[in-house]
Amino acid sequence: MTVSDILISPKGGTADSKMEVKMSLLDNMIGVGDMVLLETLNEDSFIENLRKRFDHNEIYTYIGSVVISINPYRSLPIYTPQKVEEYRNRNFYELSPHIYALADEAYRSLRDQDKDQCILITGESGAGKTEASKLVMSYVAAVCGKGQEVNKVKEQLLQSNPVLEAFGNAKTVRNDNSSRFGKYMDIEFDFKGDPLGGVISNYLLEKSRVCKQPRGERNFHIFYQLLSGASDDTLMKLKLDRDFSKYNYLSLDSATVNGLDDAASFRTVRNAMQIVGFMEDEVQSVLELVAAVLKLGNIEFKPESRVNGFDESRVKDKNDLKEMCELLGIEQSVLERAFSYRTVEAKMEKMSTTLNVAQAYYARDALAKNLYSRLFSWLITRINESIKAQAKTRHKVMGVLDIYGFEIFEDGDNSFEQFIINYCNEKLQQIFIELTLREEQEEYIREDIEWTNIEYFNNAIICELIEKNQNGILAMLDEECLRPGTVTDDTFLDKLNTICAEHQHFESRLSKNSKFLTDHSLPHSCFRIQHYAGKVLYRVEGFVDKNNDLLYRDLSQAMYKATHSLMRELFPEGNPAKVNLKRPPTAGFQFKASVGVLMRNLQTKNPNYIRCIKPNDKKAAHIFTDSLVCHQVRYLGLMENVRVRRAGYAFRQLYESCLKRYKMLCKKTWPQWRGPARDGVEVLLTDCSVPSEEFAYGRSKIFIRNPRTLFTLEERRRACLEDLATLIQKIYRGWKSRTHFLLLKKSQVVVAAWYRRYAQQNKYQKIKSATLVMQSFIRGWKARNILRQLKYEMRCKEAVTTIAAYWHGNQARRELRSLKEEARRKHAVAVIWAYWLGLQVRREYRKFFRANAGKKIYDFTIQRIMQKYFLGLKTTTMSPMDNTWPARPYGFLEGAHTELRRIFHLWRCKKYRGQFTEEKKAVYEEKLEASEIFKDKKALYPSSVSQPFKGDYLEIQKNPKYQKLKSAVEEKVLLADLVNKINRANGKGSPRLFLLTKSNFVLADQKTGQVKASVPLPDLTSVSVSTQSDGFFALKLKEGSASASKGDFLLSSEHLIEIITKLHRIGTTAADRDQINIDISDEFLVQFKQDKVCVKFIQGGPKNGNSAACKRKNNRLLEVSVPSSP
């Protein structure tokens, strides 16, 4: 932090931006931040100041409110979001010079004071004009309001730049991204300062670049971006190849530029066009026109002699012409004729003339230039449609003008384009001087300061030389282009020499003014104009052709006939119904008119200027070429600008700001002035002995004439600040020392208190520790005495207890011995008694043993045998399917063995059945019933035993296909299967859905689910099947019933056993109907309507295949061939 930072806060800004002007520009400045404050004003000091600031990365410098920007040719960290916030809502001079300060000043003036603004950016190619305009627009976009619609408008305004750069910028020897057109954008804002839209105007696109580029330069970016970045499919549709060398309009020596990624740029352009609002078909149409221009450049001509002796041009290779015509939708013959013939109309007559090869090439290039320039104008119109403001109310407007600076080629190769550009810059310089002087004069009048006329060079005489209606250079050029007869560049120069010879700013080798006759530096075909920025030598060659800019009417009409969506819009003059014989306006006339509109537009707005300077021609960083910068300073008129600013009073400042900054120079005003600020300034300047002619008092500001006076005040202020800083340091050091002493004193008291406390705590701990030791010893002595007493008493008690225990033990042993003795005696008596009884029993038993011993032994033996037999039966399993049974061990168990086996089998079957659910029982009952019906009667039965009865084979409840059929059947479906209904006519089967319920069976169509027949089960009398392994069965209906009108049904199914079993089971369980008979025979009769047909089953051979086949033998016999079982 500096001394000035300590004494004066920069944040106390006032309403006037000039107050802080010189606060930041004078504090810690590198060089001079504002050229108006240069003490010695000449070109050397001006250039040296720019160099000094450039070397320290200070690329921005002020001339009053004008910003000078030097291109650093590298990225600098001065455009971050933090920088945007730093300059946001700050006064113009509050911070160091920056383009953001100018953008913020313009935006706040527009938003807060309702003043329309314009920002004029000028400089030569490569000086950074395009980047400066981007920075201005990005800053305004960052600081204005937010919101979905506002963000969309901001994004569209910013994304219009990549599109215009692709189509309007090119690589030149001076700049890799040089704008080859002038652009003026009006950004419209609402009353809150939010952007609503914008309007873009363009000036003088350098369309000659389409056909020819100087050495080391490229064509417009879009050609290279399209060939590098488009997909293969897109290039195929556009009939293009990626190789640049295949196109005559593309220069090859600079086709690739370091640092430019054409492929990535193409993707950026496509994305930007989408954001701006281009439809996909519009983008495709634009790319088709770009491709057509490339194809147009490849068309070459050859001469062909005619009978009348004139040469006629013919297209050499018609392939490129054909592809171009396909892209634009033009008949090849029409365009080919337009390149060979020209129709001239005069009054009511038409005359067709042939074109030679040179004229054909001229027509081709003219068409290419016009096609591209009109496409560029259409793009700008289309962008304007997307970004224009929708609201109809009055808008605030900020204009941004990015236009070519003054151009002077040192080799004298200045042509019509440079003449037009320099004319535009003359007009801009004229309005700049006028607006600058007007601003100065208005401030002087507002402050009641006497206005003195400022001597400056008025370039109105140069503008008049160029644009005067009759004798101006542009008027004479138009007159030459329009007059009949032979018109050349030399005739135009002769006319200039005749009319402008005596003009003081016009020079020519053949001028009538004698003082230029000896100037041999002028070539014969050139003239020189003394512009405000210096003398410029123009080569007259090409002036007439470039001003004419003719496109033959035949080519316009050919383009109008194209079916391409944009061609009629681009070439409206080609409409045969609107033929206009009037000659179109010249390029010079159009540019003069557009410049006039631009000047009138700028005069209605508050101007803000950015002057861009290129530091070197190498496009390298850290290089500052004095001669090049000096040249640009001259033609930008920067010295003239500084002189105008310094002509009156070089410095002005609000009284409050001046008093606040310099009050320390006078004892009467320091430290605070109590009265009005103006009185304080008068006292201050009087005390400082400033001569009265060096300043003037305005209404609210003090005006200082000479920068030397300001610097003297600054030097005295700096010295005073140093004294004040010394005083501040002395007071600060005294305060710091006193504070330190008081802190030490306070610390000593605290430390002493803490030490005393610590010492007393230690002493107390020692006394406490000694007391505890003494207490512990006394308690230990007492405890040991008590312990000895307790131990003695305990030993006495233990001795008594021991004696008592021994005595009781002795007594117990004595009693035990007596009890044992008594017990032995009793046992001996018992043993003797038992032996005696045994003897008595044996004596008695011997009498009966021989009579009963055999029977008891037999019973015991039989009992052991039966126990062993029953234990052997435990190994038998509980499975009803297990037929194993232990062998009979003895013959006498034959009957019991068989009966036990039967009873056990019945018991385990009962146990097994007890595990069944109701559903499983029903299935086994059906299986049992099928066994009773078909076992040993039909060969198909054994194969069906292992297959469970599923019932619903069609899953009719889940399948959505049968929802209609399900709704038609009201009862629960017991069986649903696919069967074949046999046709008696040919024996072939038709698939049918067979549904069985408790009351009827249904036949339905397989595909549609439509019910074909529904038969109540009471009408069914019997079912006939064969004894073989086929699936045929006949359902015989009761005669006379309604269902029997069409006869019986002969069907075939893979689940025959299950179907017939379920039918039989339903008939068995129903109490209201007779049981259905099952007829098993290889030959049975079937009633078909009125006739009975015999169905006969025979054994077939292997040739019949694996399935049964039914054939009609005659009207009364159907024969079913059943394959024999393997």
KARAUR-V226441 format. One line per field, one symbol per residue. psi: psi as a letter, one per 30 degrees, with the letter a starting at -180 (. if undefined). burial: I if it has 16 or more other ideal C-beta (glycine too) atoms within 10 Angstrom, else O. A space follows every 10 residues. Layout:
psi = ???
burial = ???
This chain:
psi = klefeeekkf fhlafkffeg dgefffkhkj bkfjffgkej jleeeeeeee eeeefggjfk klicgkkkkk jfhlkkhggl eeeeeefkhl legellkkfe eeeeeeeeee eeghkklkjj jlllkffgee eeeeeeeeee eefallleee eeeeeeeeff eeeeeeffll klffkfikkh lkkkkjkkla ffgkkfalkk klkikifffe fkklkgllak eeeeeefefl leeeeeefhl kfjefgkffk kffhekkkfj jeeeeeeeee eeeeeegkle eeeeeeeeee eeeeeeffkl lklkklegfk kkkkkdjgee eeeeeeefhk keeeeeefff lkkkkjcgkk kkllkaeeee eeeeeeeeee eeeeeeeeee eeeeeeglke kflklkkjkj jjlkakkjkf gghkaeeeee eeeeeeeeee feeeeeeeee eeeeeeghkk kkkkkljjge eeeeeegkee gleeeeeeee ffllakklee eeeeeeeeeg egkfgkkleg kfjffffgjg fklegllkkj lfflkkkkkf kfeeeeeehk jkeeeeeeef fkfkffeeef ifffjffhkj fkklkleeee eeeeeeeeee eeffljkkkj jkkkflffhl lgkjjeeeee eeeeffheee eeeeefeckf kkkkeeeeee egfffkfffk fkkfakeeee eeeeeeefhk kffflkkaef lkkkekfeee eeeeeeeeee eeeeeeeeee eeeeeeeeee eeeeeeeeee eeeeeeeeee eeeeeeeeee eeeeeeeeee eeeeeeeeee eeeeeeeeee eeeeeeeeee eeeeeeeeee eeeeeeeeee eeeeeeeeee eeeeefefef efeeeeeeee eeeeeeeeee effffklgkf fjgkkkljek efgeeeeeee eeeeeeefee eeeffkleee eeeeeeeeee eeefkgekff eeffefklje djffhffejf fgeeeeffje lkjekjlklk kkkfefglkk klkjkkaffl lkklkeefgk kekjkkfffj elkkllfagl gkkkjklkkf lefgegalkj lklfheeeee eeeeeeeefk fgllkkkjjj lgjlkkjjcf kkkkjkklkl afffaflkkk kjeafgkkkj jkkkk.
burial = OOIIOOIIOO OOIOOIIIII IIIIIIIOIO IIIIIIIIOO IOOOOIIOII IOIIOOOIII IIIIIIIIII IOIOOOOIIO OOOIOOIOOI IIIIIIIIII IIIIIIIIII IOOOOIIIII IIIIIIIIII IIIIIIIIII IOIIOOOOOI OOIIOIIIII IIIIIIIIII IIOIIIIIII IIIIIIIIII OOIIIIIIII IIIIIIIIII IOIOOOIIII IIIIIIIIII OOOIIOOIII OOOIOOIOII IOOIIOOOOI OIOOIIOIII OIIOIIIIOO OIOOIIIIII IIIIIIIIII IOOOOOOOOO OIIOIOOOOI IIIIIOIIOI OOOOIIOIII IIOOOOOOOO OOOIIIIOII IIIIIIIIII IIIIIIOIII OIIIOIIOIO OOOOIIIIII IIIIIIIIOO OOOIIIIIII IIIIIIIIII IIIOIIIOOI OOIIOOIOIO OOOIOOOOIO OIIOIIIOOO OIIIIIIIOI IOOOOOIOIO OIIOIIIOII OOIOIIIIIO IOOOOIOOOO OIOOOIIIII IIIOOIIIII IOIIIIIIII IIIIIIIIII IIOIOIIOOI IOOIOOOOOO OOOOOIIIIO IIOIIOOIOO IIOOIIIIII IIIIIIOOIO OOOIOOOIIO IIIIIIIIII IIIIIIOIII IIIIIIIIII IIIIIIOOIO OOIOOOIIOI IOIIIOOOOO OOOIIIIIOI IIIIIIIOII OOIIOOIOOI IOOIIOOOOO OOOOOOOOOO OOOOOOOOOO OOOOOOOOOO OOOOOOOOOO OOOOOOOOOO OOOOOOOOOO OOOOOOOOOO OOOOOOOOOO OOOOOOOOOO OOOOOOOOOO OOOOOOOOOO OOOOOOOOOO OOOOOOOOOO OOOOOOOOIO OOOOOOOOOO OOOOOOOOOO OOOOOOIOOI IOOOOOOIOO OOOOOOOOOO OOIOOIIOII OOIIOOOIOI IOOIOOOOIO IOOIOIOOOO OIOOIIOOIO OOIIIIIOII IIOIOOIOIO OIIIIIIOOI IIIIOOOOIO IOOIIOIIII IIIIIIIIII IIIIIIIOOO OOIIOOIIII IIIIIIIIII IIIIIIIOOO OOOOOIOIOO OIOIOIIIOO OOIOIOIOOI OOOOOOOIOI OIOOOOOIII IIIOOO
